[in-house]
Amino acid sequence: MSRIVVAMSGGVDSSLAAALLHERGEDVIGVWMRLVPSSGSAAPRCCGTDEAGELARRAADAIGIPFYALDYADVFGREVVDRFVRTYAAGETPNPCIACNAHVKFESLFRDVLATFAADRLATGHYARVTGEAGRRRLLKGRDEAKDQSYALYMLGQRELGRTLFPIGELRDKAETRAEAVRLGLPNAETPDSQDICFVDGDYRDFVRARAPEAFRAGPVERVDGSRAGTHAGIGTLTVGQRSGVGVATGERLYVLRLEPSRNAAVVGTGEEAAARRYEIRDVSFVADAPPAARFEADAVVRYRGTPIPATVTVDGDAARIELARAALVSPGQALVLYRGDEVVGGGVVR
């Protein structure tokens, strides 16, 4: 019998993942990651708080599996929170869930728990699916399109997918998840889903302002031709694509086209100027550990649960050029994920 470690957040999804594996007869161990200091947190929705840990422990008790609490506050603070603040203050739009998956769950936790507990595999409560034989694993969308989380898992390669399970990815919808949790007697069957940025309670701009006040200095708003159009309240108050609150008092609908932190400037323009068909992505990774070809066709998804856009991809080392079939407004720092049907091909971060 193989041993499976389940990352339990305290929510119903990961708890049900553990319960389904245990019901199947697997040797299951539940682990919970403390992601914030034990002295307390201003983010009550975060799965790494003491309250979430208690919910995870209660679920493990109800299932009847061993449970361990592990401290990952330092790595979460460094790789997720600090990265979020740093990149947002630099004019990008980061996705902290992707950073958490990449650097905390499927790097630090994956490495540590498999060795510590002599386990064969790691399971999580993500809505995604893994299929295929050993040596050629495929990452697919979850059955429930409304809950699919494959977008935030594009960085997983063959090494990770060969030892990772997503037990709830085949479920029809969240109603079935909760019904199964009730059937199995889980105490958190009706726990609400977490929303927004889990470690921020309130406006994320206030969170960034407290940690990077230099990003909130007033600066010029300019048109594409360099003419002055107004004054903004700080790079940290803006995102590419933003239309309201950009510090321009005109009758036109103007969007933030780009942010230039080196000059503390924001460049604005019309909707036609805001959307583009060509983008570059960095830190590119592929699920198969290599691209399908140096140049290939795929569907690009430019935001979480966004509409796929046909695209041509040209790979250049750990970067790629993306040409979309139709113009879209994409912010630097966002993940651009490539699909073929339900299958994740890979992705990267928009420059």
KAKAHU-V743648 format. One record per residue. RES is the residue in one letter. SS is DSSP state (H for helix, E for strand, C for the rest). PSI is psi in degrees with one decimal (none if undefined). D_CENTER is the distance of its C-alpha to the mean C-alpha in whole Angstrom. Layout:
{{RES & SS & PSI & D_CENTER} {RES & SS & PSI & D_CENTER}}
This chain:
{{M & C & 131.9 & 32} {S & C & 152.3 & 29} {R & E & 132.9 & 27} {I & E & 127.1 & 23} {V & E & 129.0 & 21} {V & E & 125.1 & 19} {A & E & 110.6 & 16} {M & C & 120.6 & 17} {S & C & -15.3 & 15} {G & C & -14.2 & 18} {G & C & 171.8 & 17} {V & H & -32.6 & 19} {D & H & -53.0 & 16} {S & H & -32.0 & 16} {S & H & -41.6 & 20} {L & H & -35.9 & 21} {A & H & -45.5 & 19} {A & H & -42.0 & 22} {A & H & -40.2 & 25} {L & H & -40.3 & 25} {L & H & -40.9 & 25} {H & H & -42.2 & 27} {E & H & -30.5 & 29} {R & C & -10.8 & 29} {G & C & 12.6 & 31} {E & C & 156.1 & 29} {D & E & 101.4 & 29} {V & E & 137.0 & 26} {I & E & 131.8 & 25} {G & E & 135.4 & 22} {V & E & 144.9 & 20} {W & E & 139.4 & 19} {M & E & 119.6 & 17} {R & E & 121.4 & 18} {L & C & -9.6 & 16} {V & C & 155.1 & 18} {P & C & 143.9 & 22} {S & C & -12.6 & 24} {S & C & -11.4 & 26} {G & C & 170.2 & 24} {S & C & 146.6 & 21} {A & C & 11.1 & 21} {A & C & 81.1 & 18} {P & C & -15.5 & 19} {R & C & -10.7 & 16} {C & C & 134.4 & 14} {C & C & -6.1 & 14} {G & C & 11.6 & 16} {T & C & 165.2 & 19} {D & H & -37.0 & 22} {E & H & -42.8 & 22} {A & H & -38.2 & 19} {G & H & -37.9 & 21} {E & H & -39.3 & 24} {L & H & -41.1 & 23} {A & H & -42.3 & 21} {R & H & -43.2 & 25} {R & H & -39.0 & 27} {A & H & -43.0 & 25} {A & H & -40.5 & 26} {D & H & -42.9 & 29} {A & H & -36.1 & 29} {I & H & -35.1 & 28} {G & C & 40.4 & 31} {I & C & 155.1 & 28} {P & E & 150.8 & 28} {F & E & 136.0 & 26} {Y & E & 140.4 & 25} {A & E & 129.4 & 23} {L & E & 143.0 & 21} {D & E & 112.7 & 21} {Y & C & 24.1 & 18} {A & H & -39.0 & 18} {D & H & -48.4 & 19} {V & H & -35.8 & 16} {F & H & -43.0 & 13} {G & H & -41.0 & 16} {R & H & -47.8 & 16} {E & H & -19.1 & 13} {V & H & -59.8 & 10} {V & H & -52.3 & 13} {D & H & -39.1 & 15} {R & H & -41.7 & 13} {F & H & -49.0 & 12} {V & H & -46.6 & 15} {R & H & -47.7 & 17} {T & H & -36.3 & 15} {Y & H & -42.0 & 15} {A & H & -20.6 & 19} {A & C & 9.3 & 19} {G & C & 12.2 & 18} {E & C & 171.6 & 15} {T & C & 85.7 & 12} {P & C & 159.9 & 9} {N & C & 102.8 & 5} {P & H & -25.9 & 6} {C & H & -38.9 & 3} {I & H & -43.0 & 3} {A & H & -38.4 & 6} {C & H & -44.7 & 7} {N & H & -46.2 & 7} {A & H & -46.6 & 9} {H & H & -23.8 & 11} {V & H & -63.2 & 12} {K & H & -49.2 & 11} {F & H & 16.8 & 12} {E & H & -72.1 & 14} {S & H & -54.9 & 16} {L & H & -46.9 & 16} {F & H & -47.7 & 17} {R & H & -44.4 & 19} {D & H & -49.3 & 21} {V & H & -34.2 & 21} {L & H & -37.1 & 23} {A & H & -46.3 & 25} {T & H & -41.4 & 26} {F & C & 11.2 & 27} {A & C & 45.5 & 28} {A & C & 156.8 & 25} {D & C & -32.7 & 25} {R & E & 159.3 & 21} {L & E & 135.2 & 18} {A & E & 147.1 & 17} {T & C & 174.1 & 14} {G & C & 26.9 & 14} {H & C & 145.7 & 11} {Y & C & 85.9 & 13} {A & E & 172.0 & 13} {R & E & 147.8 & 16} {V & E & 127.7 & 18} {T & E & 175.0 & 21} {G & E & 169.6 & 24} {E & E & 168.2 & 26} {A & C & 134.4 & 26} {G & C & -13.1 & 26} {R & E & 75.0 & 24} {R & E & 145.9 & 21} {R & E & 138.0 & 19} {L & E & 121.2 & 15} {L & E & 159.4 & 16} {K & E & 154.1 & 14} {G & C & 156.5 & 15} {R & C & -37.2 & 18} {D & C & 103.9 & 17} {E & C & -33.0 & 16} {A & C & -20.9 & 15} {K & C & -0.5 & 13} {D & C & 132.3 & 12} {Q & C & 16.0 & 8} {S & H & -28.7 & 9} {Y & H & -39.0 & 7} {A & H & 7.8 & 4} {L & H & 12.2 & 7} {Y & C & -21.2 & 9} {M & C & -5.9 & 10} {L & C & 133.2 & 12} {G & C & -167.8 & 16} {Q & H & -36.1 & 19} {R & H & -47.4 & 20} {E & H & -46.4 & 17} {L & H & -26.3 & 17} {G & C & -15.8 & 21} {R & C & 25.1 & 20} {T & E & 140.9 & 17} {L & E & 141.5 & 18} {F & C & 80.7 & 16} {P & C & -24.7 & 19} {I & C & 3.8 & 18} {G & C & -21.8 & 17} {E & C & -7.1 & 20} {L & C & 150.0 & 21} {R & C & -43.9 & 22} {D & C & 180.0 & 20} {K & H & -29.2 & 19} {A & H & -39.6 & 23} {E & H & -37.3 & 24} {T & H & -49.0 & 21} {R & H & -36.9 & 23} {A & H & -42.1 & 26} {E & H & -37.3 & 26} {A & H & -37.7 & 25} {V & H & -44.8 & 28} {R & H & -36.6 & 30} {L & C & 4.8 & 29} {G & C & 31.7 & 30} {L & C & 133.3 & 26} {P & C & -15.5 & 27} {N & C & 28.1 & 23} {A & C & -29.2 & 24} {E & C & 15.1 & 23} {T & C & 129.7 & 21} {P & C & 151.2 & 19} {D & C & 147.8 & 15} {S & C & 151.4 & 13} {Q & C & 158.8 & 12} {D & C & -151.5 & 11} {I & C & 118.0 & 10} {C & C & -29.4 & 11} {F & C & 6.8 & 13} {V & C & 125.8 & 15} {D & C & 101.9 & 18} {G & C & -151.3 & 19} {D & C & 123.7 & 19} {Y & H & -23.3 & 16} {R & H & -37.8 & 19} {D & H & -37.3 & 21} {F & H & -46.9 & 19} {V & H & -39.6 & 18} {R & H & -39.0 & 22} {A & H & -23.5 & 23} {R & H & -20.1 & 22} {A & C & 66.0 & 22} {P & H & -22.2 & 25} {E & H & -19.0 & 26} {A & H & 2.5 & 24} {F & H & 32.3 & 25} {R & C & 138.7 & 29} {A & C & 148.6 & 30} {G & E & 177.0 & 31} {P & E & 144.0 & 32} {V & E & 126.7 & 31} {E & E & 153.5 & 32} {R & C & 172.3 & 33} {V & C & -32.1 & 32} {D & C & 2.0 & 36} {G & C & -6.3 & 35} {S & C & 146.4 & 37} {R & E & 131.7 & 36} {A & E & -9.9 & 35} {G & E & -163.9 & 34} {T & E & 131.0 & 32} {H & E & 165.7 & 29} {A & C & 9.1 & 28} {G & C & 143.3 & 26} {I & H & -33.8 & 23} {G & H & -11.7 & 21} {T & H & -2.3 & 22} {L & C & 154.3 & 21} {T & C & 151.2 & 18} {V & C & 131.6 & 19} {G & C & -13.1 & 20} {Q & C & 141.2 & 21} {R & C & -41.3 & 24} {S & C & 155.5 & 26} {G & C & 29.4 & 26} {V & C & 1.6 & 27} {G & C & 25.2 & 30} {V & C & 122.7 & 32} {A & C & 78.9 & 35} {T & C & 170.0 & 36} {G & C & -5.6 & 37} {E & C & 154.6 & 34} {R & C & 105.7 & 31} {L & C & 140.6 & 29} {Y & E & 153.3 & 25} {V & E & 118.2 & 24} {L & E & -41.1 & 24} {R & E & 159.2 & 23} {L & E & 137.1 & 23} {E & E & 84.9 & 25} {P & C & -30.5 & 25} {S & C & -29.7 & 27} {R & C & -1.5 & 30} {N & C & 39.8 & 28} {A & E & 150.8 & 28} {A & E & 133.2 & 26} {V & E & 128.2 & 28} {V & E & 159.8 & 28} {G & E & -172.7 & 29} {T & C & 171.6 & 30} {G & H & -36.7 & 27} {E & H & -36.5 & 29} {E & H & -24.0 & 28} {A & H & -39.4 & 24} {A & C & 146.1 & 23} {A & E & 161.6 & 24} {R & E & -19.5 & 24} {R & E & 129.7 & 23} {Y & E & 159.3 & 20} {E & E & 142.4 & 19} {I & E & 147.6 & 16} {R & E & 173.7 & 16} {D & E & 44.2 & 15} {V & E & 138.4 & 15} {S & E & 154.8 & 15} {F & E & 139.3 & 16} {V & C & -36.7 & 16} {A & C & 3.5 & 20} {D & C & 1.4 & 20} {A & C & 150.7 & 22} {P & C & 156.6 & 22} {P & C & -32.2 & 24} {A & C & 170.1 & 26} {A & C & -27.5 & 26} {R & E & 126.7 & 26} {F & E & 167.2 & 25} {E & E & 142.6 & 24} {A & E & 173.3 & 21} {D & E & 130.5 & 19} {A & E & 131.9 & 16} {V & E & 119.6 & 13} {V & C & 0.5 & 12} {R & C & 161.6 & 10} {Y & C & 122.0 & 8} {R & C & 31.6 & 11} {G & C & 168.3 & 13} {T & C & 127.8 & 17} {P & C & 141.1 & 17} {I & E & 123.8 & 20} {P & E & 139.0 & 22} {A & E & 154.9 & 22} {T & E & 130.2 & 24} {V & E & 128.2 & 22} {T & E & 116.3 & 24} {V & E & 137.1 & 23} {D & E & 87.8 & 24} {G & C & -125.4 & 23} {D & C & 21.1 & 20} {A & E & 169.1 & 20} {A & E & 149.5 & 20} {R & E & 132.6 & 22} {I & E & 125.2 & 21} {E & E & 114.1 & 23} {L & E & 150.3 & 22} {A & E & -24.8 & 25} {R & E & 153.7 & 25} {A & E & 144.1 & 24} {A & E & 154.1 & 20} {L & C & 113.8 & 19} {V & C & 134.2 & 16} {S & C & 142.2 & 15} {P & C & 139.4 & 15} {G & C & -20.5 & 12} {Q & C & 153.6 & 10} {A & E & 136.9 & 9} {L & E & 116.8 & 11} {V & E & 137.2 & 11} {L & E & 132.5 & 15} {Y & E & 155.9 & 16} {R & E & 101.5 & 20} {G & C & -127.6 & 20} {D & C & -4.8 & 18} {E & E & 133.7 & 17} {V & E & 126.1 & 14} {V & E & -42.4 & 16} {G & E & -159.3 & 14} {G & E & -174.6 & 12} {G & E & -172.1 & 12} {V & E & 131.1 & 12} {V & E & 130.9 & 14} {R & C & none & 17}}
